[in-house]
Amino acid sequence: MYKLIIPTYKRAETLKNKTMAYLKKTNINAKNIFIYVANKEEKELYENTIDKNSYAEIIIGKRGLPQQRNFIQKTHKIGENLFMLDDDLKSIKHSQPKQQKARFQLVKQRCSVASLKAQV
């Protein structure tokens, strides 16, 4: 299992209109989405802004991104698959590293040479 972790602070509307809207379009299971906020007031604001069926839990962590990330790491087990997302995503683009692309091209070329030899 994986968990999508979204640390956020004072950006409930941004989270709702960007990252959460994007995740809804991708059919990500809500039970895998965890929102981290700084305090009780923030938690209440986010609970009143974000659709309750679009996430698993809103968790009170720490204020400040470095402190929040440290808190998140300490509260999850070693070996858990955690993916931290920004609260203002419009999309996620997948790209292959250049080295992987080059390796793919080399394999593709070898296949072409092998098929040419087989035809001769």
N, C-alpha and C positions, 0 to 999 in steps of 0.2 A: 504494500500500500504506500501511497505517497500523500503528502500534505502540502497544500499551497498555503503559504504563510504571508500575510499582508500586514506589515507594520504601518501604522498611519497615525497622524496627529492633526486634529482640527481641519480635516478635509473629508467629512462625511459625504457631502454632495459630490465632490470630485470622485471619491471611491465609488459611489453609487452610479454615477454617469459614465465613468470610464472603465476601470478594471472590472467591476461587478457586471456591468453591461456586456463587456467583452466576454467574460467567463460564461455568462448565460448563453451567448450565441454559440459557444463551443461545446455546450452540453457537458461541462465538467460537473461531476457529482458534488453537490453542495456539502456532503458529509466530509469532503476532503479540504474544505476551505476554512481557514482560521484567521480571524482578524485580531490584531493586537493593538490595543489603545493604551493611553498613559494613565488614566484614572477613572473613577466612578462616573463623574460627570460626562466624560467622553463616551464611556460605555453606553450610558443612557441616550445620548445624542445619536450614536450610531445605531442603536437598537430601534430608535424611532425613525431613522432615515432609510436604513437598508432593509430590504425584504427579508423577513425572518427565515424564509424557506430557501434563501440563496447562500447560506453559510452554515457551518457546524456550530461555531461558537465564537463569541467575542470575549477576549481574554484581557484582563488588566495586567499590563506589564510595567514597563518603566518609561519615563519621559526622556526623550533624546534618542536618536537613531542608534548610535553606538551602544548605549545602555540597553535599548530594547533588543538589539540583535544578540547581545550577550545573554540577556534574560531568556530569549527564545532558545538559544543553544543549550542553556542549562536546564530548561524545562522539558526537553525532548530526549528520548533515549538515543544512545549511540547506535548507529546503523539505520535509524529512521530516514526515509527519503523525504527531505524537506526542500521545497522550492520557494524562495522568497521572491515576492513580486512587489513592484511599486504600486502605489494606490492610484496612479494616473495613467495606466496602460490603455492604449487604444487597440493594440494588437501585439502579437508575438510572432516574430519572423524566425523561421528555422533556416540556418545556413550551414553548409559544410565547411570545416576548416580547409584552408588552401592545400595543406598536405594531404588530406583525405581526398580532395578533388583531383589532385595530381595522381594519387595512387589509383583512383577510379579510371582516369584517362589511360594510365599505363596498362591496366588490366584490359580495358576496352581495346587498346591497340594490339595487345597480345592475342586477344580473341580474334581480331580481324586478320592477323597474320596467320594464325592457326587455321582459320576457315579458308584462307586463300591457298595454303599448302594442301589442304584436304581436297580442294577443287582441282588442283593440278595433276 
